[in-house]
Amino acid sequence: MFKILCFGDSITLGEKDTERGGWADRLKKHYFEQFADSQTQKITLYNLGIAGETTDGLVNRFDIELGARNIKGQKLIVVFAYGANDIVIHKDKNIVPESYYIRNLKHCIESAKKFKADILLLNLLPIADSIEGMVNQHGKLRFDHDIQAYNFIIKQLSHEMNCEYLDFYTSFVENNKEEYLCSDGVHPNSKGHKLLYQKIQQKLSALTS
């Protein structure tokens, strides 16, 4: 029995995917369908995304969320998808500076490893060119150079802490990112969520086989 815990912000929650409710809920539906005719559920997925959350918020709830879902004899897989809100500029600096971002993720990865969980880190998606360095309708300012800097951190952590890693920034950029982003320039649209779902499902399939 596998339990997959998906932690993240509004992208994980599934905002803007009007077709299937986001990549995490697409995965949940996939596992429901996969085991619909069996007597047991081999894989259970929890969508634990919270809109607007940063890694500061994650740290405050992670140990409780993880402990509540850990059952002896069941294998845990934890997916982290954070950074889109951490990088937002407030008073001329990132809301969660790089050093705090690293500290927060390290704490949660270490906590998950105490339960012998497999860890999957997703990097940040690119933003649309039209909102690069512009305050959006929600009053948030983001820069691509911050996205790339935090993505470098995620990749380094994946190596340092022996975590699985998926690079979606490159996937979006190499396939005309604007086609995969909704009108706000930050959230993936249904096509973008489908791409996320397909690649994450492939990685999870290897971890649960």
KESE-922194 format. One record per residue: x, y, z of N, C-alpha, C in turn; chain; residue in one letter; residue number from 0. Coordinates in Angstrom, 1 decimal. Example, Ala and Ser with C-alpha at 12.3 -4.5 7.8 and 13.67 -1.06 7.14 Angstrom:
% residues 2
<<13.2, -5.7, 7.8>, <12.3, -4.5, 7.8>, <13.2, -3.3, 7.8>, A, A, 0> <<12.8, -2.2, 7.1>, <13.7, -1.1, 7.1>, <12.9, 0.0, 7.9>, A, S, 1> 
//
This chain:
% residues 209
<<0.8, -1.2, 0.0>, <0.0, 0.0, 0.0>, <0.9, 1.2, 0.0>, A, M, 0> <<0.6, 2.1, -0.9>, <1.3, 3.4, -1.0>, <0.4, 4.6, -0.7>, A, F, 1> <<1.0, 5.5, 0.1>, <0.3, 6.8, 0.3>, <1.1, 7.9, -0.3>, A, K, 2> <<0.5, 8.7, -1.2>, <1.2, 9.8, -1.9>, <0.7, 11.1, -1.3>, A, I, 3> <<1.5, 11.9, -0.7>, <1.1, 13.1, -0.1>, <1.7, 14.3, -1.0>, A, L, 4> <<0.8, 15.1, -1.6>, <1.2, 16.2, -2.5>, <1.0, 17.5, -1.8>, A, C, 5> <<2.2, 18.1, -1.4>, <2.2, 19.4, -0.8>, <2.6, 20.5, -1.8>, A, F, 6> <<1.8, 21.6, -1.7>, <2.1, 22.7, -2.6>, <1.2, 23.8, -2.4>, A, G, 7> <<1.2, 24.7, -3.4>, <0.3, 25.9, -3.4>, <-0.9, 25.8, -4.3>, A, D, 8> <<-1.3, 26.9, -4.9>, <-2.6, 26.8, -5.7>, <-2.4, 26.0, -6.9>, A, S, 9> <<-1.2, 25.8, -7.4>, <-0.9, 25.0, -8.6>, <-1.2, 23.6, -8.3>, A, I, 10> <<-0.7, 23.1, -7.1>, <-1.0, 21.8, -6.6>, <-2.5, 21.6, -6.3>, A, T, 11> <<-3.1, 22.6, -5.7>, <-4.5, 22.6, -5.4>, <-5.3, 22.4, -6.7>, A, L, 12> <<-4.8, 22.9, -7.8>, <-5.5, 22.7, -9.1>, <-6.2, 23.9, -9.7>, A, G, 13> <<-5.9, 25.1, -9.1>, <-6.6, 26.3, -9.7>, <-6.3, 26.5, -11.2>, A, E, 14> <<-7.3, 26.9, -11.9>, <-7.3, 27.2, -13.3>, <-7.4, 26.0, -14.2>, A, K, 15> <<-7.4, 24.8, -13.7>, <-7.7, 23.7, -14.5>, <-9.2, 23.4, -14.5>, A, D, 16> <<-9.9, 23.9, -15.5>, <-11.3, 23.8, -15.5>, <-11.8, 22.5, -16.0>, A, T, 17> <<-10.9, 21.7, -16.5>, <-11.3, 20.4, -17.0>, <-11.2, 19.3, -16.0>, A, E, 18> <<-10.1, 19.2, -15.3>, <-9.9, 18.0, -14.4>, <-9.4, 18.4, -13.0>, A, R, 19> <<-9.4, 19.7, -12.6>, <-9.1, 20.1, -11.3>, <-7.6, 20.0, -10.9>, A, G, 20> <<-6.7, 20.0, -11.8>, <-5.3, 20.1, -11.5>, <-4.6, 18.7, -11.6>, A, G, 21> <<-3.2, 18.8, -11.6>, <-2.4, 17.6, -11.8>, <-2.6, 16.6, -10.7>, A, W, 22> <<-2.7, 17.1, -9.4>, <-2.9, 16.2, -8.3>, <-4.2, 15.4, -8.3>, A, A, 23> <<-5.3, 16.2, -8.7>, <-6.6, 15.5, -8.7>, <-6.7, 14.6, -10.0>, A, D, 24> <<-6.0, 14.9, -11.0>, <-5.9, 14.0, -12.2>, <-5.3, 12.7, -11.7>, A, R, 25> <<-4.2, 12.8, -10.9>, <-3.6, 11.6, -10.4>, <-4.5, 10.8, -9.5>, A, L, 26> <<-5.2, 11.5, -8.7>, <-6.1, 10.8, -7.8>, <-7.2, 10.0, -8.6>, A, K, 27> <<-7.7, 10.7, -9.6>, <-8.7, 10.0, -10.5>, <-8.1, 8.8, -11.2>, A, K, 28> <<-6.9, 9.0, -11.6>, <-6.2, 7.9, -12.3>, <-6.1, 6.6, -11.3>, A, H, 29> <<-5.7, 6.9, -10.1>, <-5.6, 5.8, -9.1>, <-6.9, 5.2, -8.8>, A, Y, 30> <<-7.9, 6.0, -8.7>, <-9.3, 5.5, -8.4>, <-9.7, 4.5, -9.5>, A, F, 31> <<-9.5, 5.0, -10.8>, <-9.9, 4.1, -11.9>, <-9.0, 2.9, -12.0>, A, E, 32> <<-7.7, 3.0, -11.7>, <-6.8, 1.9, -11.8>, <-7.2, 0.7, -10.9>, A, Q, 33> <<-7.8, 1.0, -9.7>, <-8.1, 0.0, -8.8>, <-9.6, -0.1, -8.5>, A, F, 34> <<-10.4, 0.4, -9.4>, <-11.8, 0.4, -9.3>, <-12.4, -1.0, -9.1>, A, A, 35> <<-11.9, -2.0, -9.8>, <-12.4, -3.3, -9.8>, <-11.7, -4.3, -8.8>, A, D, 36> <<-10.7, -3.8, -8.1>, <-10.0, -4.6, -7.2>, <-10.6, -4.5, -5.8>, A, S, 37> <<-10.3, -5.5, -4.9>, <-10.8, -5.5, -3.5>, <-9.9, -4.5, -2.6>, A, Q, 38> <<-8.8, -4.2, -3.1>, <-7.9, -3.3, -2.3>, <-7.4, -2.1, -3.1>, A, T, 39> <<-7.1, -1.0, -2.4>, <-6.6, 0.2, -3.0>, <-5.1, 0.2, -2.8>, A, Q, 40> <<-4.4, 0.0, -3.9>, <-2.9, -0.1, -3.7>, <-2.3, 1.3, -3.5>, A, K, 41> <<-2.9, 2.3, -4.1>, <-2.3, 3.7, -4.0>, <-3.4, 4.7, -3.6>, A, I, 42> <<-3.2, 5.4, -2.5>, <-4.0, 6.5, -2.1>, <-3.3, 7.8, -2.2>, A, T, 43> <<-3.9, 8.8, -2.8>, <-3.2, 10.1, -3.0>, <-4.0, 11.2, -2.3>, A, L, 44> <<-3.3, 12.0, -1.6>, <-3.9, 13.2, -0.8>, <-3.4, 14.5, -1.5>, A, Y, 45> <<-4.3, 15.3, -1.9>, <-4.0, 16.6, -2.4>, <-4.0, 17.6, -1.3>, A, N, 46> <<-2.8, 18.0, -0.8>, <-2.6, 18.9, 0.3>, <-2.1, 20.2, 0.0>, A, L, 47> <<-2.5, 20.7, -1.3>, <-2.1, 22.0, -1.7>, <-3.0, 23.1, -1.1>, A, G, 48> <<-2.4, 24.2, -0.8>, <-3.1, 25.3, -0.2>, <-2.7, 26.6, -1.0>, A, I, 49> <<-3.8, 27.3, -1.5>, <-3.5, 28.5, -2.3>, <-2.8, 29.5, -1.5>, A, A, 50> <<-1.7, 30.1, -2.2>, <-0.9, 31.1, -1.6>, <0.1, 30.7, -0.6>, A, G, 51> <<0.2, 29.4, -0.4>, <1.2, 28.9, 0.7>, <2.6, 29.1, 0.2>, A, E, 52> <<3.5, 29.4, 1.2>, <4.9, 29.4, 1.0>, <5.5, 28.2, 1.8>, A, T, 53> <<6.8, 28.1, 1.7>, <7.4, 27.0, 2.5>, <7.4, 27.4, 4.0>, A, T, 54> <<7.2, 28.6, 4.4>, <7.0, 29.0, 5.8>, <5.7, 28.3, 6.3>, A, D, 55> <<4.7, 28.4, 5.5>, <3.4, 27.7, 5.9>, <3.5, 26.2, 5.9>, A, G, 56> <<4.3, 25.7, 5.0>, <4.5, 24.3, 4.9>, <5.1, 23.8, 6.2>, A, L, 57> <<6.2, 24.4, 6.7>, <6.9, 24.0, 7.9>, <5.9, 24.0, 9.1>, A, V, 58> <<5.0, 24.9, 9.1>, <4.1, 25.0, 10.3>, <3.2, 23.8, 10.4>, A, N, 59> <<2.9, 23.2, 9.2>, <1.9, 22.1, 9.3>, <2.4, 20.8, 8.9>, A, R, 60> <<3.6, 20.7, 8.3>, <4.1, 19.5, 7.7>, <4.1, 18.3, 8.6>, A, F, 61> <<4.8, 18.4, 9.8>, <4.9, 17.3, 10.7>, <3.6, 16.7, 11.1>, A, D, 62> <<2.6, 17.6, 11.4>, <1.3, 17.1, 11.8>, <0.6, 16.4, 10.6>, A, I, 63> <<0.6, 17.0, 9.4>, <0.0, 16.4, 8.3>, <0.6, 15.0, 8.0>, A, E, 64> <<1.9, 14.9, 8.1>, <2.6, 13.7, 7.8>, <2.3, 12.6, 8.8>, A, L, 65> <<2.4, 13.0, 10.1>, <2.2, 12.0, 11.2>, <0.7, 11.5, 11.1>, A, G, 66> <<-0.2, 12.3, 10.8>, <-1.6, 11.9, 10.8>, <-1.9, 10.9, 9.7>, A, A, 67> <<-1.1, 10.8, 8.7>, <-1.3, 9.9, 7.5>, <-0.3, 8.8, 7.5>, A, R, 68> <<0.6, 8.7, 8.4>, <1.5, 7.6, 8.5>, <0.9, 6.4, 9.2>, A, N, 69> <<0.9, 5.3, 8.5>, <0.4, 4.0, 9.1>, <1.4, 3.0, 8.9>, A, I, 70> <<1.8, 2.3, 9.9>, <2.8, 1.2, 9.9>, <2.5, 0.2, 8.8>, A, K, 71> <<3.5, -0.1, 8.0>, <3.3, -1.1, 6.9>, <2.9, -0.5, 5.6>, A, G, 72> <<2.7, 0.8, 5.6>, <2.3, 1.5, 4.3>, <3.5, 2.4, 3.9>, A, Q, 73> <<3.8, 2.4, 2.6>, <4.9, 3.2, 2.1>, <4.5, 4.6, 1.8>, A, K, 74> <<5.3, 5.6, 2.2>, <4.9, 7.0, 2.0>, <5.8, 7.5, 0.8>, A, L, 75> <<5.1, 8.3, 0.0>, <5.8, 9.1, -1.1>, <5.3, 10.6, -0.9>, A, I, 76> <<6.3, 11.5, -0.7>, <5.9, 12.9, -0.5>, <6.4, 13.7, -1.7>, A, V, 77> <<5.5, 14.5, -2.2>, <5.7, 15.4, -3.4>, <5.7, 16.8, -2.8>, A, V, 78> <<6.8, 17.6, -3.1>, <6.9, 19.0, -2.8>, <6.9, 19.8, -4.0>, A, F, 79> <<6.0, 20.8, -4.1>, <5.9, 21.7, -5.2>, <5.8, 23.2, -4.7>, A, A, 80> <<6.9, 23.8, -4.4>, <6.9, 25.1, -3.7>, <7.9, 26.1, -4.4>, A, Y, 81> <<7.5, 27.3, -4.3>, <8.4, 28.4, -4.7>, <7.7, 29.5, -5.4>, A, G, 82> <<6.6, 29.3, -6.0>, <5.9, 30.3, -6.8>, <5.5, 31.5, -5.9>, A, A, 83> <<5.2, 31.2, -4.7>, <4.9, 32.3, -3.7>, <6.1, 32.8, -2.9>, A, N, 84> <<7.0, 31.9, -2.7>, <8.2, 32.2, -1.9>, <9.0, 33.3, -2.6>, A, D, 85> <<9.0, 33.3, -4.0>, <9.8, 34.2, -4.7>, <9.2, 35.6, -4.9>, A, I, 86> <<7.9, 35.7, -4.5>, <7.2, 37.0, -4.7>, <8.0, 38.1, -4.0>, A, V, 87> <<8.1, 39.3, -4.7>, <8.9, 40.4, -4.1>, <8.0, 41.2, -3.2>, A, I, 88> <<8.5, 41.4, -2.0>, <7.8, 42.3, -1.0>, <8.9, 43.1, -0.3>, A, H, 89> <<8.7, 44.4, -0.3>, <9.7, 45.4, 0.2>, <11.1, 45.1, -0.3>, A, K, 90> <<11.2, 44.9, -1.6>, <12.4, 44.8, -2.3>, <13.2, 43.5, -2.0>, A, D, 91> <<12.5, 42.4, -1.5>, <13.1, 41.1, -1.3>, <12.1, 40.0, -1.4>, A, K, 92> <<12.5, 38.8, -1.6>, <11.6, 37.7, -1.7>, <10.9, 37.5, -0.4>, A, N, 93> <<9.6, 37.1, -0.5>, <8.9, 36.9, 0.8>, <9.6, 35.8, 1.6>, A, I, 94> <<10.0, 34.8, 1.0>, <10.8, 33.8, 1.7>, <12.2, 33.8, 1.0>, A, V, 95> <<13.2, 34.4, 1.7>, <14.5, 34.5, 1.1>, <15.2, 33.1, 0.9>, A, P, 96> <<16.2, 33.0, 0.0>, <16.7, 31.7, -0.4>, <17.2, 30.9, 0.9>, A, E, 97> <<17.8, 31.6, 1.8>, <18.3, 30.8, 3.0>, <17.2, 30.2, 3.8>, A, S, 98> <<16.1, 30.9, 3.9>, <14.9, 30.4, 4.6>, <14.2, 29.3, 3.8>, A, Y, 99> <<14.2, 29.5, 2.5>, <13.6, 28.5, 1.6>, <14.3, 27.2, 1.7>, A, Y, 100> <<15.7, 27.2, 1.7>, <16.5, 26.0, 1.9>, <16.2, 25.4, 3.2>, A, I, 101> <<16.3, 26.2, 4.3>, <16.0, 25.7, 5.7>, <14.7, 25.0, 5.7>, A, R, 102> <<13.6, 25.6, 5.2>, <12.3, 25.0, 5.3>, <12.2, 23.7, 4.6>, A, N, 103> <<12.7, 23.6, 3.3>, <12.6, 22.4, 2.6>, <13.4, 21.3, 3.2>, A, L, 104> <<14.6, 21.7, 3.7>, <15.5, 20.7, 4.4>, <14.8, 20.1, 5.6>, A, K, 105> <<14.2, 20.9, 6.4>, <13.4, 20.4, 7.5>, <12.4, 19.4, 7.2>, A, H, 106> <<11.6, 19.7, 6.1>, <10.5, 18.8, 5.7>, <11.0, 17.6, 5.1>, A, C, 107> <<12.0, 17.7, 4.3>, <12.6, 16.5, 3.7>, <13.2, 15.5, 4.8>, A, I, 108> <<13.9, 16.1, 5.8>, <14.4, 15.3, 6.9>, <13.3, 14.7, 7.7>, A, E, 109> <<12.3, 15.4, 7.9>, <11.1, 14.8, 8.7>, <10.5, 13.7, 7.9>, A, S, 110> <<10.3, 13.8, 6.6>, <9.8, 12.8, 5.8>, <10.7, 11.5, 5.7>, A, A, 111> <<12.0, 11.7, 5.7>, <12.9, 10.6, 5.6>, <12.9, 9.8, 6.9>, A, K, 112> <<12.5, 10.5, 8.0>, <12.4, 9.7, 9.3>, <11.3, 8.6, 9.2>, A, K, 113> <<10.4, 8.8, 8.3>, <9.3, 7.8, 8.1>, <9.7, 7.0, 6.8>, A, F, 114> <<10.9, 7.1, 6.4>, <11.4, 6.3, 5.3>, <10.6, 6.6, 4.0>, A, K, 115> <<10.2, 7.8, 3.8>, <9.4, 8.2, 2.7>, <10.3, 8.5, 1.5>, A, A, 116> <<9.8, 8.2, 0.3>, <10.5, 8.6, -0.9>, <10.0, 10.1, -1.2>, A, D, 117> <<11.0, 10.9, -1.7>, <10.7, 12.3, -1.9>, <10.8, 12.7, -3.3>, A, I, 118> <<9.8, 13.4, -3.8>, <9.8, 14.0, -5.2>, <9.7, 15.5, -5.1>, A, L, 119> <<10.7, 16.2, -5.7>, <10.8, 17.6, -5.7>, <10.4, 18.1, -7.1>, A, L, 120> <<9.5, 19.0, -7.2>, <9.1, 19.6, -8.5>, <9.7, 21.0, -8.5>, A, L, 121> <<10.3, 21.4, -9.7>, <10.8, 22.8, -9.7>, <9.7, 23.8, -10.1>, A, N, 122> <<10.0, 25.1, -10.1>, <9.1, 26.1, -10.4>, <8.8, 26.2, -11.9>, A, L, 123> <<7.6, 26.5, -12.2>, <7.2, 26.8, -13.6>, <7.6, 28.2, -14.0>, A, L, 124> <<7.9, 28.4, -15.3>, <8.1, 29.8, -15.8>, <6.9, 30.6, -15.7>, A, P, 125> <<7.1, 31.9, -15.8>, <5.9, 32.8, -15.9>, <5.9, 33.4, -17.3>, A, I, 126> <<4.7, 33.9, -17.6>, <4.5, 34.5, -19.0>, <5.4, 35.7, -19.1>, A, A, 127> <<5.9, 36.0, -20.3>, <6.7, 37.2, -20.6>, <6.0, 38.5, -20.2>, A, D, 128> <<4.7, 38.5, -20.4>, <3.9, 39.7, -20.2>, <3.8, 40.1, -18.7>, A, S, 129> <<4.1, 39.2, -17.8>, <4.1, 39.6, -16.3>, <5.5, 39.6, -15.7>, A, I, 130> <<6.5, 39.4, -16.5>, <7.9, 39.5, -16.0>, <8.2, 40.9, -15.5>, A, E, 131> <<8.5, 40.9, -14.2>, <8.8, 42.2, -13.5>, <7.6, 43.2, -13.4>, A, G, 132> <<6.4, 42.7, -13.6>, <5.2, 43.5, -13.5>, <4.3, 43.0, -12.3>, A, M, 133> <<3.7, 44.0, -11.6>, <2.8, 43.7, -10.6>, <1.5, 43.2, -11.2>, A, V, 134> <<1.1, 42.0, -10.8>, <-0.1, 41.4, -11.4>, <-1.4, 41.8, -10.7>, A, N, 135> <<-2.5, 41.3, -11.2>, <-3.8, 41.7, -10.6>, <-4.0, 41.4, -9.2>, A, Q, 136> <<-3.1, 40.5, -8.6>, <-3.2, 40.2, -7.2>, <-2.1, 40.9, -6.4>, A, H, 137> <<-1.5, 41.9, -7.1>, <-0.5, 42.7, -6.4>, <0.8, 42.0, -6.2>, A, G, 138> <<1.1, 40.9, -6.9>, <2.3, 40.2, -6.7>, <3.3, 40.4, -7.9>, A, K, 139> <<4.6, 40.5, -7.5>, <5.6, 40.8, -8.5>, <6.6, 39.7, -8.5>, A, L, 140> <<6.9, 39.1, -9.7>, <7.8, 38.0, -9.8>, <8.8, 38.3, -10.9>, A, R, 141> <<10.0, 37.7, -10.8>, <11.1, 37.8, -11.8>, <11.6, 36.4, -12.2>, A, F, 142> <<11.9, 36.3, -13.5>, <12.3, 35.0, -13.9>, <13.7, 34.6, -13.3>, A, D, 143> <<14.5, 35.6, -13.1>, <15.9, 35.3, -12.5>, <15.7, 34.6, -11.1>, A, H, 144> <<14.7, 35.0, -10.4>, <14.4, 34.4, -9.1>, <13.9, 32.9, -9.3>, A, D, 145> <<13.1, 32.8, -10.2>, <12.6, 31.4, -10.5>, <13.8, 30.5, -10.8>, A, I, 146> <<14.7, 31.0, -11.6>, <15.8, 30.1, -12.0>, <16.7, 29.9, -10.8>, A, Q, 147> <<16.9, 30.9, -9.9>, <17.7, 30.8, -8.7>, <17.1, 29.7, -7.8>, A, A, 148> <<15.8, 29.8, -7.6>, <15.2, 28.8, -6.7>, <15.1, 27.4, -7.3>, A, Y, 149> <<15.0, 27.4, -8.6>, <15.1, 26.0, -9.3>, <16.5, 25.4, -9.1>, A, N, 150> <<17.5, 26.2, -9.1>, <18.9, 25.7, -8.9>, <19.0, 25.1, -7.4>, A, F, 151> <<18.3, 25.8, -6.5>, <18.3, 25.3, -5.1>, <17.6, 24.0, -5.0>, A, I, 152> <<16.5, 23.8, -5.7>, <15.7, 22.6, -5.7>, <16.6, 21.4, -6.3>, A, I, 153> <<17.2, 21.7, -7.4>, <18.0, 20.7, -8.0>, <19.2, 20.3, -7.1>, A, K, 154> <<19.8, 21.3, -6.5>, <20.9, 21.0, -5.6>, <20.5, 20.1, -4.4>, A, Q, 155> <<19.3, 20.5, -3.8>, <18.8, 19.7, -2.7>, <18.5, 18.3, -3.1>, A, L, 156> <<18.0, 18.1, -4.3>, <17.6, 16.8, -4.8>, <18.9, 15.9, -4.8>, A, S, 157> <<20.0, 16.5, -5.2>, <21.3, 15.7, -5.2>, <21.8, 15.5, -3.7>, A, H, 158> <<21.8, 16.6, -3.0>, <22.3, 16.6, -1.6>, <21.6, 15.6, -0.7>, A, E, 159> <<20.2, 15.6, -0.9>, <19.4, 14.8, 0.0>, <18.8, 13.6, -0.6>, A, M, 160> <<19.3, 13.2, -1.7>, <18.9, 12.0, -2.4>, <17.4, 11.9, -2.6>, A, N, 161> <<16.9, 12.9, -3.3>, <15.4, 13.0, -3.7>, <15.3, 12.9, -5.2>, A, C, 162> <<14.1, 12.4, -5.6>, <13.7, 12.4, -7.0>, <13.4, 13.9, -7.4>, A, E, 163> <<13.6, 14.2, -8.7>, <13.5, 15.5, -9.1>, <12.8, 15.6, -10.5>, A, Y, 164> <<12.0, 16.5, -10.7>, <11.4, 16.7, -12.1>, <11.5, 18.2, -12.5>, A, L, 165> <<12.0, 18.4, -13.7>, <12.2, 19.8, -14.2>, <11.1, 20.1, -15.2>, A, D, 166> <<10.1, 20.9, -14.7>, <9.0, 21.4, -15.5>, <9.3, 22.7, -16.2>, A, F, 167> <<10.2, 23.5, -15.6>, <10.6, 24.8, -16.2>, <11.0, 24.6, -17.6>, A, Y, 168> <<12.0, 23.7, -17.8>, <12.5, 23.4, -19.1>, <11.4, 22.9, -20.1>, A, T, 169> <<10.6, 22.0, -19.5>, <9.5, 21.4, -20.4>, <8.6, 22.5, -20.9>, A, S, 170> <<8.2, 23.4, -20.1>, <7.3, 24.5, -20.5>, <8.0, 25.4, -21.5>, A, F, 171> <<9.2, 25.8, -21.2>, <10.0, 26.8, -22.0>, <10.2, 26.2, -23.4>, A, V, 172> <<10.6, 24.9, -23.5>, <10.9, 24.3, -24.8>, <9.7, 24.0, -25.6>, A, E, 173> <<8.5, 24.1, -25.0>, <7.3, 23.8, -25.7>, <6.3, 25.0, -25.8>, A, N, 174> <<6.9, 26.2, -25.9>, <6.1, 27.4, -26.0>, <5.3, 27.6, -24.7>, A, N, 175> <<5.9, 28.1, -23.7>, <5.3, 28.1, -22.3>, <3.9, 28.8, -22.3>, A, K, 176> <<3.7, 29.8, -23.2>, <2.5, 30.6, -23.2>, <1.3, 29.7, -23.5>, A, E, 177> <<1.5, 28.6, -24.2>, <0.4, 27.7, -24.5>, <0.0, 26.9, -23.3>, A, E, 178> <<0.8, 26.8, -22.3>, <0.5, 26.0, -21.1>, <0.2, 26.8, -19.9>, A, Y, 179> <<0.2, 28.1, -20.0>, <-0.2, 29.0, -18.9>, <-1.5, 29.7, -19.2>, A, L, 180> <<-2.2, 29.9, -18.1>, <-3.5, 30.6, -18.2>, <-3.3, 32.1, -18.3>, A, C, 181> <<-4.4, 32.9, -18.4>, <-4.3, 34.3, -18.7>, <-3.6, 35.1, -17.6>, A, S, 182> <<-3.5, 34.6, -16.4>, <-2.8, 35.3, -15.3>, <-1.2, 35.2, -15.4>, A, D, 183> <<-0.8, 34.3, -16.3>, <0.6, 34.2, -16.6>, <1.4, 33.4, -15.5>, A, G, 184> <<0.8, 32.9, -14.5>, <1.4, 32.1, -13.4>, <0.9, 30.7, -13.4>, A, V, 185> <<-0.4, 30.5, -13.4>, <-0.9, 29.2, -13.2>, <-1.0, 28.4, -14.5>, A, H, 186> <<-0.7, 27.1, -14.5>, <-0.9, 26.4, -15.8>, <-2.3, 26.3, -16.1>, A, P, 187> <<-2.7, 26.2, -17.4>, <-4.0, 26.0, -17.8>, <-4.3, 24.5, -17.8>, A, N, 188> <<-5.4, 24.0, -18.4>, <-5.7, 22.6, -18.4>, <-4.6, 21.8, -19.2>, A, S, 189> <<-4.2, 22.4, -20.3>, <-3.1, 21.8, -21.1>, <-1.8, 21.6, -20.3>, A, K, 190> <<-1.5, 22.7, -19.5>, <-0.3, 22.6, -18.7>, <-0.4, 21.6, -17.5>, A, G, 191> <<-1.6, 21.6, -16.9>, <-1.8, 20.6, -15.9>, <-1.8, 19.1, -16.4>, A, H, 192> <<-2.2, 19.0, -17.6>, <-2.1, 17.6, -18.3>, <-0.7, 17.2, -18.4>, A, K, 193> <<0.2, 18.2, -18.9>, <1.6, 17.9, -19.0>, <2.2, 17.5, -17.7>, A, L, 194> <<1.9, 18.3, -16.6>, <2.4, 18.0, -15.3>, <2.0, 16.6, -14.9>, A, L, 195> <<0.7, 16.3, -15.0>, <0.1, 15.0, -14.6>, <0.9, 13.9, -15.3>, A, Y, 196> <<1.1, 14.0, -16.6>, <1.7, 12.9, -17.4>, <3.1, 12.6, -16.9>, A, Q, 197> <<3.9, 13.6, -16.7>, <5.3, 13.4, -16.3>, <5.4, 13.0, -14.8>, A, K, 198> <<4.5, 13.5, -13.9>, <4.5, 13.1, -12.5>, <4.0, 11.6, -12.4>, A, I, 199> <<3.0, 11.3, -13.2>, <2.5, 9.9, -13.2>, <3.6, 8.9, -13.6>, A, Q, 200> <<4.3, 9.3, -14.6>, <5.4, 8.4, -15.0>, <6.4, 8.2, -13.9>, A, Q, 201> <<6.8, 9.2, -13.2>, <7.8, 9.1, -12.1>, <7.2, 8.3, -11.0>, A, K, 202> <<6.0, 8.6, -10.6>, <5.4, 7.9, -9.5>, <5.1, 6.4, -9.8>, A, L, 203> <<4.9, 6.1, -11.1>, <4.8, 4.7, -11.5>, <6.0, 3.9, -11.2>, A, S, 204> <<7.2, 4.6, -11.5>, <8.4, 3.9, -11.2>, <8.6, 3.7, -9.7>, A, A, 205> <<8.2, 4.6, -8.9>, <8.3, 4.6, -7.5>, <7.4, 3.6, -6.8>, A, L, 206> <<6.3, 3.3, -7.5>, <5.3, 2.4, -6.9>, <5.2, 1.0, -7.5>, A, T, 207> <<6.1, 0.7, -8.4>, <6.1, -0.5, -9.1>, <6.8, -1.6, -8.3>, A, S, 208> 
//
